[in-house]
């Protein structure tokens, strides 16, 4: 999995969707990829909002729409792991889907991955 994700990031993919029941393993693999390609890692979940790999929270980002808007303000060469986003895509919420599409477009133009 690590090499595949690394290849996608190096190829300029700005949106990746990983399905796994092993959340901790996926996060560890993505962290390793970020170290290899020189990207900073941010992790989002609905309980904590965005938190940097160093443990620094981005205030008021627990809402998925706010998180996706905050993605555009994160530094270049970063990856935002959105752990619980699938919960908001199944219903489907048109605003969340629009923001995901916007985030992927923004990431493509600014060397960010969600």
Backbone bond lengths (Angstrom), bond angles and torsions (degrees), N, CA, C in turn:
res aa  C-N    CA-C-N  psi(-1)  N-CA   C-N-CA  omega(-1)  CA-C   N-CA-C  phi
1 X - - - 1.449 - - 1.533 110.82 -
2 X 1.327 116.38 -39.15 1.466 120.85 -175.99 1.529 111.61 -58.46
3 X 1.320 117.18 -49.18 1.469 120.55 -177.98 1.523 111.29 -63.76
4 X 1.322 116.69 -39.28 1.458 120.61 -179.60 1.533 110.77 -62.65
5 X 1.329 116.90 -46.44 1.470 120.86 178.84 1.524 110.06 -64.26
6 X 1.324 116.18 -41.90 1.468 120.19 178.45 1.533 111.03 -59.34
7 X 1.325 117.10 -43.65 1.471 120.90 179.78 1.533 110.82 -62.82
8 X 1.332 116.72 -42.34 1.462 120.21 178.64 1.530 111.22 -61.12
9 X 1.318 116.85 -43.69 1.469 119.91 -179.41 1.523 110.13 -66.18
10 X 1.318 116.83 -45.68 1.476 119.71 179.44 1.529 111.38 -63.26
11 X 1.338 117.18 -29.25 1.466 121.15 179.18 1.529 112.35 -79.74
12 X 1.325 117.22 -6.01 1.457 119.89 176.24 1.514 115.37 95.67
13 X 1.326 117.97 11.61 1.467 119.73 176.23 1.527 108.53 -66.03
14 X 1.311 116.76 131.99 1.464 120.11 -178.01 1.520 112.65 -106.90
15 X 1.318 117.80 -5.70 1.454 121.82 177.29 1.514 110.60 -138.78
16 X 1.312 116.42 121.95 1.461 121.93 178.14 1.522 107.95 -126.95
17 X 1.329 116.52 142.44 1.463 122.15 179.21 1.513 107.25 -124.84
18 X 1.327 116.53 114.11 1.459 122.16 -177.36 1.526 108.22 -111.79
19 X 1.315 116.32 129.24 1.458 121.66 176.98 1.522 107.91 -108.70
20 X 1.336 116.01 123.54 1.462 120.92 179.25 1.519 109.62 -161.30
21 X 1.310 115.26 149.94 1.464 121.02 172.97 1.521 110.21 -91.30
22 X 1.324 117.14 -2.80 1.459 122.44 -178.37 1.528 110.16 -107.24
23 X 1.330 115.29 72.70 1.461 120.78 -175.37 1.529 112.56 -57.46
24 X 1.327 117.84 -44.43 1.471 120.74 -178.28 1.527 111.24 -63.84
25 X 1.334 116.72 -39.22 1.472 120.38 179.21 1.525 111.02 -65.81
26 X 1.327 116.35 -43.91 1.467 120.16 179.35 1.526 109.81 -62.22
27 X 1.327 116.87 -44.31 1.467 119.48 179.40 1.527 111.19 -61.94
28 X 1.331 117.73 -40.92 1.470 120.96 178.02 1.526 111.00 -63.54
29 X 1.330 116.86 -41.63 1.467 120.68 178.88 1.530 110.87 -64.15
30 X 1.320 116.21 -43.44 1.461 120.11 -179.57 1.528 110.63 -66.97
31 X 1.311 116.92 -38.35 1.475 120.21 176.13 1.528 110.21 -60.38
32 X 1.336 117.03 -44.38 1.461 121.09 178.64 1.525 111.24 -62.89
33 X 1.322 116.91 -41.10 1.469 120.78 177.96 1.528 110.00 -62.34
34 X 1.319 117.14 -44.85 1.467 120.74 -179.92 1.527 111.01 -58.80
35 X 1.326 116.60 -41.82 1.463 120.06 177.62 1.519 110.98 -63.46
36 X 1.328 116.93 -39.71 1.463 121.26 -178.83 1.526 111.87 -66.87
37 X 1.335 117.82 -42.37 1.465 120.87 -175.52 1.535 112.85 -93.99
38 X 1.318 117.40 -1.06 1.464 120.60 176.79 1.521 114.33 78.24
39 X 1.326 117.00 29.84 1.459 121.59 177.71 1.524 108.98 -101.44
40 X 1.320 116.39 145.39 1.458 119.40 171.48 1.522 108.15 -84.15
41 X 1.325 115.97 149.45 1.458 121.78 -176.02 1.519 110.53 -109.53
42 X 1.317 115.31 133.81 1.466 123.45 171.67 1.523 106.48 -124.76
43 X 1.328 116.03 143.35 1.461 120.79 -179.31 1.521 108.12 -123.52
44 X 1.333 115.63 134.32 1.465 121.26 176.84 1.515 109.27 -119.99
45 X 1.326 114.70 138.28 1.456 120.73 164.55 1.521 106.92 -143.53
46 X 1.308 115.61 162.59 1.454 121.61 -172.13 1.536 111.96 -66.84
47 X 1.319 117.90 -21.45 1.468 121.02 -179.42 1.523 112.86 -85.10
48 X 1.337 117.04 -33.67 1.464 120.74 -172.37 1.517 115.05 -114.19
49 X 1.311 118.50 -12.56 1.457 120.18 -174.13 1.518 109.86 73.32
50 X 1.325 116.57 -158.01 1.465 121.68 -179.17 1.524 109.30 -83.51
51 X 1.330 114.82 131.66 1.464 121.64 176.66 1.527 107.35 -133.79
52 X 1.330 116.42 132.39 1.469 119.52 178.18 1.522 109.42 -72.10
53 X 1.325 116.61 164.57 1.465 120.96 178.46 1.526 110.80 -61.39
54 X 1.324 117.18 -24.87 1.469 121.64 177.75 1.525 112.04 -80.06
55 X 1.340 116.55 -5.54 1.458 120.41 178.55 1.512 114.97 95.39
56 X 1.324 116.84 6.36 1.467 120.91 179.62 1.524 110.05 -84.32
57 X 1.343 117.61 119.32 1.468 119.76 179.93 1.524 112.02 -78.70
58 X 1.310 115.86 149.01 1.463 122.07 169.58 1.528 104.54 -97.48
59 X 1.331 118.12 113.61 1.465 121.04 -171.20 1.530 113.57 -59.49
60 X 1.329 114.57 146.17 1.468 123.66 171.41 1.521 113.94 56.43
61 X 1.339 117.17 45.42 1.470 120.30 -178.79 1.530 112.44 -121.85
62 X 1.318 118.44 21.06 1.464 120.77 179.15 1.535 111.99 -69.75
63 X 1.316 117.48 -33.24 1.467 121.46 178.54 1.531 108.88 -68.17
64 X 1.330 118.44 133.19 1.467 120.01 -176.46 1.527 113.58 -62.58
65 X 1.305 118.22 -34.17 1.469 119.95 179.01 1.519 110.18 -68.34
66 X 1.320 116.86 -43.22 1.472 121.36 178.02 1.528 109.88 -64.30
67 X 1.346 116.26 -40.16 1.462 120.18 177.95 1.522 111.00 -60.02
68 X 1.312 116.43 -45.49 1.464 119.96 -179.18 1.523 111.67 -67.41
69 X 1.315 117.88 -32.78 1.464 120.97 174.41 1.533 110.46 -70.27
70 X 1.342 117.63 -38.35 1.466 121.96 179.64 1.530 111.38 -67.97
71 X 1.315 116.98 -26.62 1.464 121.63 178.50 1.531 110.69 -53.55
72 X 1.323 117.08 -38.83 1.469 121.46 -178.72 1.524 112.11 -66.43
73 X 1.325 117.78 -18.44 1.469 121.54 -178.15 1.526 112.64 -99.82
74 X 1.319 116.94 -5.02 1.460 119.72 177.21 1.526 109.22 -70.63
75 X 1.325 117.03 158.23 1.469 118.87 -179.11 1.526 112.47 -64.55
76 X 1.312 115.18 155.33 1.461 119.65 174.41 1.523 108.70 -63.47
77 X 1.331 115.38 160.64 1.460 122.75 -177.14 1.525 110.68 58.01
78 X 1.339 114.35 53.47 1.458 119.33 174.88 1.517 109.39 -134.72
79 X 1.328 114.56 159.93 1.449 122.00 176.05 1.524 107.22 -125.84
80 X 1.309 116.10 129.70 1.458 122.15 176.84 1.524 108.07 -107.00
81 X 1.327 116.16 112.04 1.451 122.57 177.09 1.526 107.83 -87.72
82 X 1.322 116.55 108.08 1.469 122.57 -178.05 1.525 108.39 -96.49
83 X 1.325 116.39 91.85 1.467 121.44 -171.17 1.524 114.42 -63.68
84 X 1.293 118.62 -43.28 1.462 120.53 -171.50 1.529 114.17 -104.57
85 X 1.296 117.91 15.09 1.467 120.67 -173.52 1.526 111.60 -63.17
86 X 1.320 118.34 -29.70 1.471 120.69 -179.42 1.527 112.21 -58.84
87 X 1.315 117.04 -27.70 1.470 120.93 179.38 1.525 112.04 -65.62
88 X 1.321 116.73 -22.76 1.463 121.78 -177.16 1.524 112.48 -102.52
89 X 1.329 116.71 -6.07 1.464 120.41 179.76 1.526 111.97 -95.62
90 X 1.306 117.55 -23.68 1.454 121.01 -176.55 1.506 114.21 -75.73
91 X 1.333 117.43 -23.04 1.459 121.07 -172.94 1.520 112.75 -76.44
92 X 1.126 136.40 -14.61 1.456 131.42 -53.59 1.525 112.32 -73.72
93 X 1.292 114.30 139.63 1.459 121.17 176.08 1.537 107.12 -96.40
94 X 1.338 118.07 113.76 1.470 119.94 -175.47 1.529 113.30 -59.05
95 X 1.332 117.33 -32.10 1.466 119.85 -179.95 1.533 110.27 -69.34
96 X 1.316 117.92 -41.32 1.464 120.44 178.56 1.529 109.85 -65.58
97 X 1.310 116.98 -44.02 1.465 119.97 179.71 1.531 110.68 -61.62
98 X 1.319 117.45 -42.92 1.460 120.83 177.20 1.521 111.17 -60.47
99 X 1.342 116.87 -43.74 1.468 121.14 -179.45 1.526 111.42 -67.02
100 X 1.327 117.65 -34.75 1.468 120.01 175.79 1.530 109.39 -63.63
101 X 1.318 117.30 -46.20 1.468 120.68 178.09 1.519 111.19 -60.50
102 X 1.336 116.55 -41.72 1.466 120.57 177.81 1.528 111.17 -63.51
103 X 1.345 116.33 -42.14 1.464 120.45 -179.65 1.526 111.00 -62.64
104 X 1.318 116.75 -41.02 1.473 120.28 178.77 1.526 110.14 -64.00
105 X 1.328 117.24 -42.19 1.470 120.90 178.11 1.531 110.51 -64.66
106 X 1.321 116.95 -45.90 1.473 121.19 179.54 1.525 109.95 -61.51
107 X 1.330 115.76 -43.70 1.458 119.67 179.32 1.508 112.83 -60.67
108 X 1.318 116.55 -38.61 1.471 121.39 179.45 1.534 111.25 -61.49
109 X 1.322 115.18 -36.97 1.476 120.47 -177.44 1.516 113.41 -87.17
110 X 1.343 118.40 -7.91 1.458 119.20 -173.59 1.536 113.83 -136.38
111 X 1.330 116.73 18.00 1.467 121.34 174.83 1.531 112.00 59.79
112 X 1.335 115.71 46.93 1.462 122.12 175.65 1.529 107.35 -125.91
113 X 1.344 115.63 154.27 1.464 121.04 -179.59 1.518 108.53 -130.40
114 X 1.324 115.45 135.23 1.461 120.29 173.25 1.511 107.98 -119.86
